[in-house]
Amino acid sequence: MLPCSLWPLLALALGGSPHAPHPHFGAPPPHGHEDPQGLFYDHAALWGAQEAREQRELPPEEAQRRLGLLVALMDADSSGLLSRQELRAWILRRHRGSRQEALASESARLDRDSDGAVTWAEFSAESFGESEDFGGSPDPDSHRKLLERSRRRFRAADEDGDGRLQAAELEAFLNPEDFARLQDLVVQETIEDLDRDGDGFVQVDEYIADLFEGPPGSPEPPEIQREREQFLQVRDQDRDGRLGPAEVKLWLSPPSPDWAGVEAEHLIHHADQNQWCRTGALSREEILGRWELFVGSRATDYGQDLHRGHDEL
């Protein structure tokens, strides 16, 4: 019997969801003002699906009430307006905080002997079970592939090669996209996720199939057509209809190192209701007027902050 923790890991590592996001180096996936619904990239919402699920269960009135309390914490100078700088600082603060919370949670789960490090045996036993034959699995080949992929990433994250992941190495294992020394591995994993014909490249149709699978012969929605055009005109640098490792690496690189500033501008752009004279800052009323936008963003850790006490933030 496989442990329950394997199933979400399988979906993430092997691209089990047709809309699973791919990690972007040092930042959430990019988005633009022209895509307010954010089917693909807006706030990297799919990266926070679990956290957002709890928030969506709250009645709208309660979600707005809690968001209103949170706005006061974001407004560092108590001016009554939330500036780009304040919003950017809050996003960075919550990003770091949520990342550390996740690291602590995973360390506690995986470090079976509580010695401050995670060995491969501990990770494998916790994630795959004591046996590696997968005899009770409905898809043993996929599980073996995941096992070897996890082993490869573990070895790459183990910087000193001692077979034990200390805190920084465990963070690299869990979030390799944030570590320059592991970016080639992330590129390799991304190609493996998308490359359906096994030629070592990402064809345009493979890329689209990862985003959208409609009934045979059905037309592609406009946003999918824009993604196809983006692939062919921007991401496919040599115009050969496919992405090689260098092109995938460029795709995964953030358009701006200041991703938190970009997201702050994005939120302000869509919430600033003063169309004739945009102030570049948001009032409490404007934020509550677009509460769905903020609940689904990194500004509230995808709604998770609305479940925390103020002393936890």
Contacts in CASP RR format, 6 or more apart in sequence:
PFRMAT RR
TARGET T0000
AUTHOR 0000-0000-0000
METHOD contacts of the structure
MODEL  1
MLPCSLWPLLALALGGSPHAPHPHFGAPPPHGHEDPQGLFYDHAALWGAQ
EAREQRELPPEEAQRRLGLLVALMDADSSGLLSRQELRAWILRRHRGSRQ
EALASESARLDRDSDGAVTWAEFSAESFGESEDFGGSPDPDSHRKLLERS
RRRFRAADEDGDGRLQAAELEAFLNPEDFARLQDLVVQETIEDLDRDGDG
FVQVDEYIADLFEGPPGSPEPPEIQREREQFLQVRDQDRDGRLGPAEVKL
WLSPPSPDWAGVEAEHLIHHADQNQWCRTGALSREEILGRWELFVGSRAT
DYGQDLHRGHDEL
1 136 0 8 1.000
2 128 0 8 1.000
2 129 0 8 1.000
2 134 0 8 1.000
2 136 0 8 1.000
2 137 0 8 1.000
2 143 0 8 1.000
3 126 0 8 1.000
3 127 0 8 1.000
3 128 0 8 1.000
3 129 0 8 1.000
5 109 0 8 1.000
5 126 0 8 1.000
5 127 0 8 1.000
6 127 0 8 1.000
6 128 0 8 1.000
6 129 0 8 1.000
6 143 0 8 1.000
6 146 0 8 1.000
9 127 0 8 1.000
9 146 0 8 1.000
9 150 0 8 1.000
10 16 0 8 1.000
10 142 0 8 1.000
10 143 0 8 1.000
10 146 0 8 1.000
11 17 0 8 1.000
11 20 0 8 1.000
12 20 0 8 1.000
13 146 0 8 1.000
13 149 0 8 1.000
13 150 0 8 1.000
13 189 0 8 1.000
14 142 0 8 1.000
14 145 0 8 1.000
14 146 0 8 1.000
14 149 0 8 1.000
14 193 0 8 1.000
15 193 0 8 1.000
15 210 0 8 1.000
18 209 0 8 1.000
18 210 0 8 1.000
18 211 0 8 1.000
18 212 0 8 1.000
18 213 0 8 1.000
19 46 0 8 1.000
19 210 0 8 1.000
19 211 0 8 1.000
20 46 0 8 1.000
20 193 0 8 1.000
20 210 0 8 1.000
21 29 0 8 1.000
21 44 0 8 1.000
21 46 0 8 1.000
21 47 0 8 1.000
22 29 0 8 1.000
22 190 0 8 1.000
22 193 0 8 1.000
22 252 0 8 1.000
23 175 0 8 1.000
23 176 0 8 1.000
23 177 0 8 1.000
23 186 0 8 1.000
23 190 0 8 1.000
23 252 0 8 1.000
24 30 0 8 1.000
24 177 0 8 1.000
24 252 0 8 1.000
24 253 0 8 1.000
24 254 0 8 1.000
25 177 0 8 1.000
25 178 0 8 1.000
25 183 0 8 1.000
25 186 0 8 1.000
25 252 0 8 1.000
25 253 0 8 1.000
25 254 0 8 1.000
26 177 0 8 1.000
26 178 0 8 1.000
26 254 0 8 1.000
26 259 0 8 1.000
27 254 0 8 1.000
27 256 0 8 1.000
27 257 0 8 1.000
27 259 0 8 1.000
28 41 0 8 1.000
28 43 0 8 1.000
28 44 0 8 1.000
28 47 0 8 1.000
28 259 0 8 1.000
28 263 0 8 1.000
28 298 0 8 1.000
29 40 0 8 1.000
29 41 0 8 1.000
29 44 0 8 1.000
29 47 0 8 1.000
30 41 0 8 1.000
30 254 0 8 1.000
30 255 0 8 1.000
30 256 0 8 1.000
30 259 0 8 1.000
30 262 0 8 1.000
31 38 0 8 1.000
31 40 0 8 1.000
31 41 0 8 1.000
31 42 0 8 1.000
31 43 0 8 1.000
31 266 0 8 1.000
32 41 0 8 1.000
32 42 0 8 1.000
32 266 0 8 1.000
33 266 0 8 1.000
33 269 0 8 1.000
33 270 0 8 1.000
35 41 0 8 1.000
35 42 0 8 1.000
35 223 0 8 1.000
36 42 0 8 1.000
36 270 0 8 1.000
36 293 0 8 1.000
38 45 0 8 1.000
39 223 0 8 1.000
40 211 0 8 1.000
40 223 0 8 1.000
40 227 0 8 1.000
42 266 0 8 1.000
43 263 0 8 1.000
43 266 0 8 1.000
43 296 0 8 1.000
43 297 0 8 1.000
43 298 0 8 1.000
43 302 0 8 1.000
44 298 0 8 1.000
45 52 0 8 1.000
45 296 0 8 1.000
45 297 0 8 1.000
45 302 0 8 1.000
48 302 0 8 1.000
49 302 0 8 1.000
51 301 0 8 1.000
51 302 0 8 1.000
51 303 0 8 1.000
51 304 0 8 1.000
52 295 0 8 1.000
52 296 0 8 1.000
52 302 0 8 1.000
52 303 0 8 1.000
52 304 0 8 1.000
54 303 0 8 1.000
54 304 0 8 1.000
54 307 0 8 1.000
55 63 0 8 1.000
55 295 0 8 1.000
55 296 0 8 1.000
55 300 0 8 1.000
55 302 0 8 1.000
55 303 0 8 1.000
55 304 0 8 1.000
55 306 0 8 1.000
55 307 0 8 1.000
58 66 0 8 1.000
58 306 0 8 1.000
60 291 0 8 1.000
63 291 0 8 1.000
63 295 0 8 1.000
63 306 0 8 1.000
64 288 0 8 1.000
64 291 0 8 1.000
66 306 0 8 1.000
66 307 0 8 1.000
67 287 0 8 1.000
67 288 0 8 1.000
67 291 0 8 1.000
67 294 0 8 1.000
67 295 0 8 1.000
67 300 0 8 1.000
67 306 0 8 1.000
68 284 0 8 1.000
68 287 0 8 1.000
68 288 0 8 1.000
69 310 0 8 1.000
70 300 0 8 1.000
70 305 0 8 1.000
70 306 0 8 1.000
70 313 0 8 1.000
71 82 0 8 1.000
71 284 0 8 1.000
71 287 0 8 1.000
71 288 0 8 1.000
72 78 0 8 1.000
73 90 0 8 1.000
73 310 0 8 1.000
73 313 0 8 1.000
74 82 0 8 1.000
74 86 0 8 1.000
74 87 0 8 1.000
74 90 0 8 1.000
74 299 0 8 1.000
75 81 0 8 1.000
75 82 0 8 1.000
75 86 0 8 1.000
76 86 0 8 1.000
76 89 0 8 1.000
77 86 0 8 1.000
80 283 0 8 1.000
80 284 0 8 1.000
81 279 0 8 1.000
81 281 0 8 1.000
81 282 0 8 1.000
81 283 0 8 1.000
82 281 0 8 1.000
82 282 0 8 1.000
82 283 0 8 1.000
82 284 0 8 1.000
82 287 0 8 1.000
83 280 0 8 1.000
83 281 0 8 1.000
84 261 0 8 1.000
84 264 0 8 1.000
84 265 0 8 1.000
84 268 0 8 1.000
84 280 0 8 1.000
84 281 0 8 1.000
87 261 0 8 1.000
87 264 0 8 1.000
87 267 0 8 1.000
87 268 0 8 1.000
87 282 0 8 1.000
87 299 0 8 1.000
88 258 0 8 1.000
88 260 0 8 1.000
88 261 0 8 1.000
88 263 0 8 1.000
88 264 0 8 1.000
90 299 0 8 1.000
91 260 0 8 1.000
91 261 0 8 1.000
91 263 0 8 1.000
91 264 0 8 1.000
91 298 0 8 1.000
91 299 0 8 1.000
92 260 0 8 1.000
94 298 0 8 1.000
94 299 0 8 1.000
94 300 0 8 1.000
94 301 0 8 1.000
94 305 0 8 1.000
94 313 0 8 1.000
95 260 0 8 1.000
95 298 0 8 1.000
98 301 0 8 1.000
98 304 0 8 1.000
99 171 0 8 1.000
99 175 0 8 1.000
102 174 0 8 1.000
103 167 0 8 1.000
103 170 0 8 1.000
103 171 0 8 1.000
103 174 0 8 1.000
106 170 0 8 1.000
106 174 0 8 1.000
107 116 0 8 1.000
107 118 0 8 1.000
107 167 0 8 1.000
107 170 0 8 1.000
109 126 0 8 1.000
110 118 0 8 1.000
110 122 0 8 1.000
110 123 0 8 1.000
110 126 0 8 1.000
110 127 0 8 1.000
110 170 0 8 1.000
111 117 0 8 1.000
111 118 0 8 1.000
111 122 0 8 1.000
112 122 0 8 1.000
112 125 0 8 1.000
112 126 0 8 1.000
113 122 0 8 1.000
116 166 0 8 1.000
116 167 0 8 1.000
117 164 0 8 1.000
117 165 0 8 1.000
117 166 0 8 1.000
118 164 0 8 1.000
118 165 0 8 1.000
118 170 0 8 1.000
119 163 0 8 1.000
119 164 0 8 1.000
119 165 0 8 1.000
120 151 0 8 1.000
120 154 0 8 1.000
120 163 0 8 1.000
123 150 0 8 1.000
123 154 0 8 1.000
123 165 0 8 1.000
124 132 0 8 1.000
124 147 0 8 1.000
124 150 0 8 1.000
124 151 0 8 1.000
127 150 0 8 1.000
128 134 0 8 1.000
128 143 0 8 1.000
128 147 0 8 1.000
132 144 0 8 1.000
132 147 0 8 1.000
133 140 0 8 1.000
134 140 0 8 1.000
134 143 0 8 1.000
134 144 0 8 1.000
137 143 0 8 1.000
149 189 0 8 1.000
149 192 0 8 1.000
152 185 0 8 1.000
153 173 0 8 1.000
153 176 0 8 1.000
153 182 0 8 1.000
153 185 0 8 1.000
153 189 0 8 1.000
154 165 0 8 1.000
154 173 0 8 1.000
155 161 0 8 1.000
156 176 0 8 1.000
156 181 0 8 1.000
156 182 0 8 1.000
156 185 0 8 1.000
157 165 0 8 1.000
157 169 0 8 1.000
157 170 0 8 1.000
157 172 0 8 1.000
157 173 0 8 1.000
157 176 0 8 1.000
157 179 0 8 1.000
157 182 0 8 1.000
158 164 0 8 1.000
158 165 0 8 1.000
158 169 0 8 1.000
159 169 0 8 1.000
159 172 0 8 1.000
159 181 0 8 1.000
160 169 0 8 1.000
165 173 0 8 1.000
171 178 0 8 1.000
172 178 0 8 1.000
172 179 0 8 1.000
172 181 0 8 1.000
172 182 0 8 1.000
176 182 0 8 1.000
176 183 0 8 1.000
176 185 0 8 1.000
176 186 0 8 1.000
177 183 0 8 1.000
177 186 0 8 1.000
177 252 0 8 1.000
183 249 0 8 1.000
183 252 0 8 1.000
184 245 0 8 1.000
184 249 0 8 1.000
186 252 0 8 1.000
187 245 0 8 1.000
187 248 0 8 1.000
187 249 0 8 1.000
187 252 0 8 1.000
188 245 0 8 1.000
190 202 0 8 1.000
190 248 0 8 1.000
190 252 0 8 1.000
191 200 0 8 1.000
191 201 0 8 1.000
191 202 0 8 1.000
191 243 0 8 1.000
191 244 0 8 1.000
191 245 0 8 1.000
191 248 0 8 1.000
193 210 0 8 1.000
194 202 0 8 1.000
194 206 0 8 1.000
194 207 0 8 1.000
194 210 0 8 1.000
195 201 0 8 1.000
195 202 0 8 1.000
195 206 0 8 1.000
196 206 0 8 1.000
196 209 0 8 1.000
197 203 0 8 1.000
197 206 0 8 1.000
200 244 0 8 1.000
201 242 0 8 1.000
201 243 0 8 1.000
201 244 0 8 1.000
202 242 0 8 1.000
202 243 0 8 1.000
202 244 0 8 1.000
202 248 0 8 1.000
203 241 0 8 1.000
203 242 0 8 1.000
204 228 0 8 1.000
204 231 0 8 1.000
204 232 0 8 1.000
204 236 0 8 1.000
204 241 0 8 1.000
204 242 0 8 1.000
207 227 0 8 1.000
207 231 0 8 1.000
207 243 0 8 1.000
208 220 0 8 1.000
208 224 0 8 1.000
208 227 0 8 1.000
208 228 0 8 1.000
208 231 0 8 1.000
211 224 0 8 1.000
211 227 0 8 1.000
212 220 0 8 1.000
212 221 0 8 1.000
212 224 0 8 1.000
220 228 0 8 1.000
231 241 0 8 1.000
231 243 0 8 1.000
232 239 0 8 1.000
232 241 0 8 1.000
235 243 0 8 1.000
235 247 0 8 1.000
235 250 0 8 1.000
235 251 0 8 1.000
236 242 0 8 1.000
236 243 0 8 1.000
236 247 0 8 1.000
237 246 0 8 1.000
237 247 0 8 1.000
237 250 0 8 1.000
238 247 0 8 1.000
243 251 0 8 1.000
255 262 0 8 1.000
256 262 0 8 1.000
260 298 0 8 1.000
263 297 0 8 1.000
263 298 0 8 1.000
263 299 0 8 1.000
264 299 0 8 1.000
267 282 0 8 1.000
267 293 0 8 1.000
267 294 0 8 1.000
267 297 0 8 1.000
267 299 0 8 1.000
268 280 0 8 1.000
268 281 0 8 1.000
268 282 0 8 1.000
270 290 0 8 1.000
270 293 0 8 1.000
271 282 0 8 1.000
271 286 0 8 1.000
271 287 0 8 1.000
271 289 0 8 1.000
271 290 0 8 1.000
271 293 0 8 1.000
271 294 0 8 1.000
272 278 0 8 1.000
272 279 0 8 1.000
272 280 0 8 1.000
272 281 0 8 1.000
272 282 0 8 1.000
272 286 0 8 1.000
273 286 0 8 1.000
273 289 0 8 1.000
287 294 0 8 1.000
294 300 0 8 1.000
295 302 0 8 1.000
295 303 0 8 1.000
295 306 0 8 1.000
296 302 0 8 1.000
296 303 0 8 1.000
300 306 0 8 1.000
305 313 0 8 1.000
END
